[in-house]
Amino acid sequence: MKYTIPAVIFAGGRSSRMGTDKALLPFAGYTSLSEFQYNKVSQWFKTVYLSSKSNKFNFNCPILKDIYKESSPLVGIASIFQILKTDAVFILSVDAPLVNRYVIDKLWEAYTHDTHANTSAIIAQSPNGLQPLCGIYKRSILPFVLQNISLNKHRLSSLLRDTPSKTVFFEDDTPFTNLNTQEEYQKLLTSHTLFTHQKDS
C-alpha cells in the first residue's frame, strides 16, 4: 500500500556545518543523498516532491520551490500548502536517510486514528527529543506558520509548541540520525545500518 498524501523531502538547507551542500553528496550507490531519499520514499508514497530554493538536482523529480526569500523549514511548509491542494503532507529532511517504513507506519496510524479535529501535526519524537522534520503536517497549521514568518520566528520547535500538535514516541534514536558534518557522513557511509534500513523493519 502506498500512502495517498504527498511526501515532501526538504533539501534546501544551507549545510553550513557540512561545508558543502549535503543534499548533493553521493550516497549508497546514488549520485546524491537527494536521489537516494527520493527513490526510497517513492516506494511508500504515490507522490513525492523535493523542497528547495531551486532545481539543483541531476535527476528527474518534481520540485516545490520556496515562494519566500527567507530560508527555513517554516518557509518550506508555507510554500507547500500554498502550492499544493492537499489537506496533509508527510515531511522528511533529506539528511535523515535511516527513517524507515516502520517509522512512517506509526506516524500514519496516529494520523488516521487521531480523534482531535484541531490537531495540526503528528511529529516523531525519540529519546534525543522532537524530530520536527519527520512528521505529518495538516493544512490547519498554515495560519500559525504564516504568523510566525511575519514575526520572523522560524524555529519549528516554537511553531509546534504553540500549535495543537501530537507526538509519536520511538524508543530508538537510530532512524533519526542526521548527517550534519563530514564526520557523520563518512561514519554512516561505512555503517552496515545504511544498507539494512530500507528493509521495512
C-alpha positions as CSV (number, residue, x, y, z in Angstrom):
1,M,0.0,0.0,0.0
2,K,1.2,3.5,-0.9
3,Y,0.1,6.5,1.2
4,T,-2.2,8.9,-0.5
5,I,-1.0,12.1,0.9
6,P,2.1,13.7,-0.7
7,A,5.5,13.4,0.8
8,V,8.0,16.3,0.6
9,I,11.7,15.9,1.2
10,F,13.3,19.1,2.5
11,A,16.6,19.5,0.6
12,G,17.1,23.2,0.6
13,G,19.2,23.7,3.8
14,R,22.4,25.7,3.9
15,S,24.5,22.8,5.1
16,S,26.9,25.2,6.9
17,R,28.3,22.5,9.2
18,M,28.9,20.1,6.4
19,G,30.9,22.7,4.4
20,T,29.1,21.6,1.1
21,D,25.5,21.0,0.0
22,K,24.7,17.8,1.8
23,A,21.7,17.2,-0.5
24,L,24.1,16.7,-3.4
25,L,26.6,14.4,-1.7
26,P,26.8,10.9,-3.2
27,F,25.1,8.2,-1.1
28,A,24.6,4.5,-1.1
29,G,25.2,4.0,-4.8
30,Y,23.1,7.0,-5.8
31,T,24.6,10.2,-7.3
32,S,23.2,12.2,-4.4
33,L,21.5,11.9,-1.0
34,S,18.5,13.6,-2.5
35,E,18.2,10.9,-5.2
36,F,18.6,8.2,-2.5
37,Q,15.8,9.7,-0.4
38,Y,13.5,10.4,-3.3
39,N,13.8,6.8,-4.6
40,K,13.3,5.4,-1.1
41,V,10.3,7.5,-0.2
42,S,8.7,6.9,-3.6
43,Q,8.3,3.2,-2.6
44,W,5.9,4.3,0.1
45,F,4.1,7.4,-1.2
46,K,2.2,7.9,-4.5
47,T,3.5,11.4,-4.9
48,V,6.9,12.7,-3.7
49,Y,8.4,16.2,-4.1
50,L,11.7,17.8,-3.2
51,S,11.5,21.2,-1.5
52,S,14.3,23.6,-2.4
53,K,15.1,27.2,-3.5
54,S,16.0,26.0,-7.0
55,N,16.2,22.9,-9.1
56,K,19.8,21.9,-8.3
57,F,19.3,18.2,-8.8
58,N,20.7,16.0,-11.6
59,F,17.8,13.5,-11.7
60,N,14.1,13.8,-12.7
61,C,11.9,14.7,-9.8
62,P,9.1,17.2,-9.1
63,I,10.3,20.3,-7.2
64,L,8.5,22.6,-4.9
65,K,10.3,25.9,-4.9
66,D,10.1,28.2,-1.9
67,I,8.0,31.2,-2.6
68,Y,9.6,33.3,0.2
69,K,13.1,34.8,0.2
70,E,13.9,33.5,3.7
71,S,15.5,30.1,4.1
72,S,13.9,27.9,6.7
73,P,11.8,24.7,7.1
74,L,9.0,27.1,8.1
75,V,9.1,28.7,4.7
76,G,9.1,25.3,3.1
77,I,5.9,24.4,4.9
78,A,4.2,27.6,4.0
79,S,5.2,27.1,0.3
80,I,3.9,23.5,0.3
81,F,0.4,24.4,1.5
82,Q,0.2,27.5,-0.8
83,I,1.2,25.5,-3.9
84,L,-0.4,22.1,-3.3
85,K,-4.1,21.5,-2.8
86,T,-3.7,18.9,-0.1
87,D,-5.0,18.7,3.5
88,A,-1.9,17.0,4.8
89,V,1.6,16.2,3.9
90,F,4.4,14.0,5.2
91,I,7.7,15.9,5.6
92,L,11.1,14.4,5.9
93,S,14.6,16.0,6.0
94,V,17.0,15.0,3.2
95,D,19.7,14.4,5.8
96,A,17.8,11.7,7.7
97,P,18.4,8.7,5.4
98,L,17.6,6.0,8.1
99,V,14.0,6.8,8.5
100,N,12.2,3.6,7.5
101,R,8.7,2.3,6.8
102,Y,8.2,1.3,10.4
103,V,8.5,5.0,11.5
104,I,6.1,6.2,8.8
105,D,3.6,3.5,9.5
106,K,3.4,4.6,13.2
107,L,3.0,8.2,12.2
108,W,0.3,7.3,9.7
109,E,-1.5,5.2,12.3
110,A,-1.5,8.1,14.7
111,Y,-2.7,10.4,11.9
112,T,-5.6,8.2,10.8
113,H,-6.7,7.4,14.4
114,D,-6.4,10.9,15.8
115,T,-9.8,12.0,17.1
116,H,-9.0,15.6,17.8
117,A,-10.1,17.7,14.9
118,N,-7.8,20.6,15.8
119,T,-4.6,18.6,15.7
120,S,-2.3,20.4,13.3
121,A,0.7,18.0,13.2
122,I,1.8,14.5,14.1
123,I,5.5,14.5,14.8
124,A,8.1,11.8,15.6
125,Q,9.9,12.0,19.0
126,S,12.8,9.9,20.1
127,P,15.0,9.9,23.3
128,N,17.0,12.7,21.8
129,G,13.9,14.9,21.5
130,L,11.4,16.1,19.0
131,Q,12.0,15.3,15.3
132,P,10.1,18.1,13.6
133,L,11.3,17.2,10.1
134,C,9.8,13.7,10.3
135,G,6.1,14.1,10.6
136,I,2.7,14.7,9.1
137,Y,1.6,18.3,8.9
138,K,-2.0,19.4,8.3
139,R,-3.2,22.4,6.4
140,S,-4.7,23.8,9.6
141,I,-1.1,24.7,10.7
142,L,-0.7,27.2,7.8
143,P,-2.1,30.3,9.7
144,F,0.3,29.6,12.5
145,V,3.2,29.2,10.1
146,L,2.4,32.5,8.3
147,Q,2.1,34.3,11.6
148,N,5.5,33.1,12.7
149,I,7.1,34.1,9.4
150,S,5.6,37.6,9.8
151,L,7.2,37.7,13.3
152,N,10.5,36.4,11.9
153,K,10.1,33.3,14.2
154,H,11.5,30.4,12.1
155,R,12.1,27.7,14.6
156,L,9.9,24.6,14.1
157,S,10.1,23.8,17.8
158,S,8.4,27.2,18.6
159,L,5.7,26.5,16.0
160,L,4.9,23.1,17.4
161,R,5.0,24.3,20.9
162,D,2.4,27.0,20.1
163,T,0.1,24.8,18.0
164,P,-2.1,21.7,18.8
165,S,0.4,19.1,17.7
166,K,0.7,15.4,18.7
167,T,3.9,13.4,19.1
168,V,4.6,9.7,18.5
169,F,7.4,8.3,20.6
170,F,10.1,5.9,19.2
171,E,12.5,4.2,21.6
172,D,15.4,4.2,19.2
173,D,17.3,7.3,18.0
174,T,18.9,5.5,15.1
175,P,16.3,6.1,12.4
176,F,16.6,9.8,13.1
177,T,20.3,10.1,12.6
178,N,21.1,13.4,10.9
179,L,24.1,14.0,8.6
180,N,25.3,17.4,9.7
181,T,29.1,17.1,9.4
182,Q,31.6,15.3,7.2
183,E,32.5,13.0,10.1
184,E,28.8,11.9,10.5
185,Y,28.5,11.5,6.7
186,Q,31.7,9.3,6.5
187,K,30.7,7.3,9.5
188,L,27.3,6.4,8.1
189,L,28.8,5.5,4.7
190,T,30.8,2.7,6.3
191,S,28.0,1.5,8.6
192,H,26.1,-1.7,7.8
193,T,23.0,0.1,9.1
194,L,22.9,2.1,5.9
195,F,22.2,-1.0,3.8
196,T,19.7,-2.6,6.0
197,H,17.4,0.3,7.0
198,Q,15.4,0.1,3.8
199,K,14.1,-3.3,4.6
200,D,10.7,-2.4,6.1
201,S,11.6,-3.1,9.7
